[in-house]
Each structure stands twice: as C-alpha cells, then as structure tokens.
C-alpha cells in the first residue's frame, strides 16, 4: 500500500535539536530508501510562503498564507510503499520529527502511479522547472452528487492536460482524514492517535506536485483545478536543494 | 431431537462459536460486513436444520462452513469477489481454476481443521490506530455477537450513532491497511496490553452500572470475562492476560454485595463477605498464582493480587493492609499515577499509620490532575474521621460532595457527613468500594 507521511513542523527548535533532526533525517532517508519503503519526499518551504487559491463566480481569489493557520504545520511529506499500516507506523516512528513533534500517516486512494517526472523530482532534479506543491483542501461538507462527479471528472481532465504540457510531477487523492493515524514518539514509546495531527474543519483531500516557471504560473494552474471553484487549494514551494 | 433442545444447542453454539465463525470468514474474504452477515445466516440455518438433522459433531466447523459458503455465493455475484476467489484459488491450488462454477476454488471445506482466528480478530479490533470507542464497540460486536442495537444500549448511545461508529472503525481497518493478524514478537507485548485495556474498560463500563435502569450494562462484565477466558485459553503463556481475568473475576465476585437498599453504595469493609462468589474467587486465585509463578509481574497481576488480599481476608478487620500497601508501592513503580498513589495512601493508613497516609493524601491535594477528582477529598475525610478529627472530616466531606459523579456517591458522602456532624462517628468504611 502507498502512504503519505505529513511531516509536522512548528515552533523554533533548539539549536541542538536542529542538529539531531538534520543528522537523523538523512540517516532515516538512507535507511528507508535502502529498504525500498521510501519512494520520494521533499521538504516544503515555510507556510508564510504559501498562497491559498479560490475561484468564486469566475473570479480568482488569492490569499497569502496556508489554508489554515495552526501552531503545528505541514513541513514536508514523504511517499511510502509499505506492506501495511504497522510498517508505515514503524517507519514514521523512526523519523526524528515524530520524536519532537508528530507525523500523520495517510493512505493514498488506490492507483497512485509514479512516473519519470516523479523519479526526477525524487532525486532533486528540478531542471524541468520549479516544483510547487498543491494541497487540495476540502471543508468536509459534501456538495451535490452532480457537483462532486463534475469535480472528479474535470480533475482528471486537468491532470491529463498538465501531463501533456509536461507540468505534472505527481498527483493523487488521499483517503479521507478519518483514515489518518498520527504518530508521536515520547520517551521511546510510540503513541498513536486516530485522525490527523491537527483537527480542523478543513483537511487535505489530495496532493499534487507540479513543475512550472514560478509562483504566478503555479497559482494559475491551481486556479484551473475544479476544486478551486468549490473548495480551495494551497500552493507552496519546496525548499530548494 | 426436539425443537427446543436444538434451539438450546444453537444458543450455546452462538455464545461459543460466533467470534470464531466471524474471525475465519474475515480471514478468508477480508470483508468484515460480509462476515457478520454470513455468520448471522449460518446461525439461522442451524435453527432450521438442527431440529431435523441433529446437532453436528463439531458445531463450530459446521457453522463456519455454512457461513463460508454463503460468503462465496455472495462474492460470486460481485466482480471484486470473483477476483478475490480467483486469487484465493491460485494460492490454494497449483492449477488455475476454470470458468466452470463447479471448479470454483473452495475457500472452505468442512473437513478443514478450522483454525482459531479469534486472536487475529481481537488484535485487529484493538489496534491502537483505531479510535478507542470504536475498538471497544467492534470487539463486542464481532467477538461476542451482541447486535449493534445491544452494543448501543450498553454504551447509552442511539443505535444510529453506534452503527456509524462501527462502520467507520471497520472502514479504517480496510482503508488504512491495518493487518489482520496476531502482531509479531516485537509488538506483541505492547499490543497485548492494548487488548487488555479494551477488555478492562469493557468490564468497568459494566461494573460502574449499578441501578436497575442500567442493568443491561452490567451484562458487559460477563462479556468481558467471557472474552478474558477465551483470550486466556488462546494466550496461556501471557501472565498479564491471566492477571486481567483474575482481576475481573475478583471484582465480579463481589457484585451482589456492592449495592445495598435503594441503590446505596456499600463499601468493601461493610460488604457481606458470605455472599461473595466463592467459585469466581477460587478461579481467580488459581489463575493469579499460576501467573505470578512466571515471574513477569505487570500492573494487572498486581491489581489482582491486591484484590486477592481482600478476597482472602475472612473479615474486614483481618485484611493484611501492610501487604496491600507494599503491592500498591510496586504498582506505583510500574504505573506511576496519582490515583494509584491515593490508593497506596489508604493502605498505609489502614495498615496502622494514619499520619503517613494522610500526609500522602495532603501532597496529592496539590496535584492538578486530581483537581476534579472527588476521591481525594473523600479519602482525606475518611482518614480524618478515623483519626477522630470530626470537624476537619466534615469540612473535607463538604469539599468532596459537589465533585461526586453520581447520586450513589453523593448519598454515601452525605450519610458520612451527617455521621461526623451528629457526633456518633462509627468505625466504618473507606470511600472506595
């Protein structure tokens, strides 16, 4: 099964913690890639660099900042291929972020495929364009069935168009937030809780990575997604490597 | 065979075999709802056939086979099911199955040794990534066969709420990829503790029910004990499992004596020991003794050992409080909690050192975790009363009263308050029954 790990950030860690985090993070990446469980992952830029995009009555509304302001925020993500949730928990519990903060494990909906663009992104090769993360934010309120169907249909067309234009890196819906598990490790003990790391009305229903010329184009691509008309999309750059 | 005898046999089989049937069908199909429905149908079929055909030699195997065949019938109708059957066939037989219905792979054979899948089922139901409420409800529904309506009544929620809770819990097991298995060695002890916590929570849900209106909930105690016995058979080498069962049995042995006239709380000290259930106490003591001999003491064994001290004392006055205080000290090492410390304070006081007991309670009064916990003041009041300090005891009872969670406790405290203010403070009762 494929899982997404949301790596949670927040606050200013003590300098000695930063050293531990950095050292242990690279060890973790090395171990998990060696085992073949980590497929890819990148660190996102801070939430302050994000833009949230909505389209209402044909008008594009762009706000600075993340889709929801919380003390703890999404600092990055990793895509895993694991036998089951127990393996994903074990992998998450070895990531140093779970020792200081928390990590949310969210299963992908079936059928995530990672192509060549994703493979390049995984190695940090950004020669094709600057990568941006689009987080599809839902408010948990179901629209009319016809609307939901149209969003799915138009969303697929949006992805195909992006693919043809060489802008798509990866993209796939996630399982509902009710299927999330949050992992924290305290005093060597792995603590699990049911649900996302922060309970808000809005939650991330899917994730896309696009490659483009810059922020303006990333916002334009996000605004073209059908979800922008009914919900909202957070656009955020990655930390450049 | 008479219809009523057959019905009795089906009833007995239901209590014995429900969990096993559901557990096996889940393992073979991965479909929780299907397993429940088909188990239901298998028992209905038994009610129809056993009066004429007689009770089969191995009712569990018969029921599992029937439920399994129903599951296959249903799966055949769906595309996903056909794929599942094909996959199962590939795994089961070296030759690929044909398209002919007759050549469909048999997922279930009556002659198969029916593996006991209940351990897989209980560990999956109690997986720590599931919401706690869901773990408890799903354990009851899938292992004991209580209907959704019965589980809802036991937890005092509307049936629709419980149905939603069960559906969401099952959905997460499948969607999040929670494995259907007994955890591997490195996870086993931690996950076993999780299962025991669910069982004990279930037991306490029932045990805290005391009034007539709540009688349905007291059935939860019997269900928890039944599950505990099953788990003990399945994991005979795990002393904490035996410890939990012993602890539940020891509490349960006193069920008839805990509540007096008009639902009043009767403390341990005042309970009629002659009415404690001797058979349950004997079973518990044997379990506990065997568990302790394994020399892997855990919190449940220690709590059972404490309960055993009470059960073994011929009268309240004969209670070995020194031993109990020592056991609480060990428990506090393993499970540091202010509630355990409060209990230790009572034991220390009862063992003869009222001052030392009161000193521990006084320390706990500053603990924010216990701010709203009435037993701190109630315990303090009791110890002060025992020391003969009536004015201070009365003040403490007054502090405890507004924090008491139920009418039964409030009535108990008011009674004590009247006693100390009237000036005839008899020698009786610790607050915790």
Interface residues (C-beta under 8 A of the other chain):
Chain A: X1 X3 X82 X83 X84 X85 X86 X88 X89 X105 X107 X175 X176 X178 X179 X180 X181 X192 X194 X195
Chain B: X127 X128 X129 X130 X131 X132 X134 X168 X171 X172 X175 X176 X177 X178 X179 X183 X187
